[in-house]
Amino acid sequence: MTWTDRMKKTIETFKRMALPLFGFFLLFALVEGIIAVISLGAAFLPFFNMNGLGPSFSPAPYMNPNIPVPPGYGYGPSLGYAFGLEELAPFMHMLPRLLGGIAILMIVSMVLGSVFITGVFQLTKKAYTEKAQFRDIKLKGFPRLLGWYGIITFISIIAIGVGILVAMGFRSPYSMALFALIYMLALMAAGLFVAPWVSSAPFHMLNHREFTFGQAFKESWRFYRRHMGPLWGAFLTLLGIQLFINLINRNSPDIGLILTFIITPFVTILPIVWVLTLEEEELPTSGQETYNVERDAHPTSEPYNHEEPKLHESPSPKDDPSEKNSRATSSSSAPPYIPPKDPYSAHESPYQAPYTSSYGSTSSGEFEKEPINFCPTCGEKVREGASYCSKCGTKL
C-alpha cells in the first residue's frame, strides 16, 4: 500500500467507529479530569496546611522583615536571595510523601493510558472490517500493555538518573553544562530513532496475544525494523498534524479547540490502522513460507501437472502392447445379448440404446412400448389396423 491508500483506509475505519470513539474519548476525559483534580489537591495539601491560605504565605519564608539589611539587598527587583539546603530543610520531611504521590500519579497514569489504548485498539480492529459499536470496546491484552508502559517508563527513569548522577560528578560548572547538553542531545537522538517503534509496538503486541510477553516485545522490534519506511511515514504524519493543530491554537484558540476535539481521535487510530495494514500485507508472505515448508517436508506431494497427452508421440517401449489391447477390449466390451421374450419380435442390435423422449418421461422410469401386430401364419410384422398380411395374404 502507498501512503495515500493507508490514509484512505484510516478514513474508512474512522467513519465506521466515529460515534463510539468520540463517546469513549469524552468518558475518558471526564475520568481523567476527576483524577487530576484529586491528585493535585493531595499534592498541594501539605503546603496549604503549613502556610495556610491567608496573606501570611510568603515566597521567602523565615525572613524577618524587621532585620535591617544593607542598601541594595532589600525586597524588590534586585532581590539577591537564593534558596539553599538550609531554606529547604523545613520541606525535607515532606519529601517522601511528595515522591510517593508522584509515584502513585505515574502508576495511575499508566493504568489509565493502558485502559484507553487497549479499548481504542479493540474498537479500531473491529471497525477495520465492519461497523463498530460501543460494546466492541474491550480490554483484551490490558496486562500486556501495562507491562509495556512500565518497561518504557523504567528505562526512561534509568536513563535520566544516570545522566544526573554523572553530571553531579563534575567539579566545574562549565563541564557539567557541557555534559548535560551532550547527554540531552544523545537522548533526543535515541528517542527520535525509536519514536516510530514506541508508537507502533503496543498495537503489534496487542494484535499478537498468542505470543508470550517477551516474544511479543522482540517481535515488535523486528516488525519495526522490517517496516521502518511506512512506520516513519505514520510518525511524520502524526507530527505534522500535531504541529498544524498547535499553529491554529496559537492564532485562533476557539477554532483550534474544535479541531483538537475532532482530529485527536483520528490521530489516535492512525498508527493502529497503519500496523493492521502492514500485518495484512505480511499474510500472503507468511502463507507462502508455510506452503514451502510443508512442500519441503513432504516432497512427494507435488501438484498434478495437467498436461494433455501428445498423440503424435509413439508409445513408450516399456509399455506392453498386449496389456494395452486387453485394457482397451475390456473397457469397450458390450454387455451380453439378452433375447427378447416375444419370439416374433425383431432382433435389435445390442448396441442400440432404447429410445427416450426428451419431452417427457413416465413416473416409474420405464419406457412405453409402441403396440406391434404380427401375422399368425408367417410371423411378419404388420402395421396397426391392417386387415390382411402384406406377405402371405392371411386375413387378420
Disulfide bonds with the S-S distance in Angstrom:
none
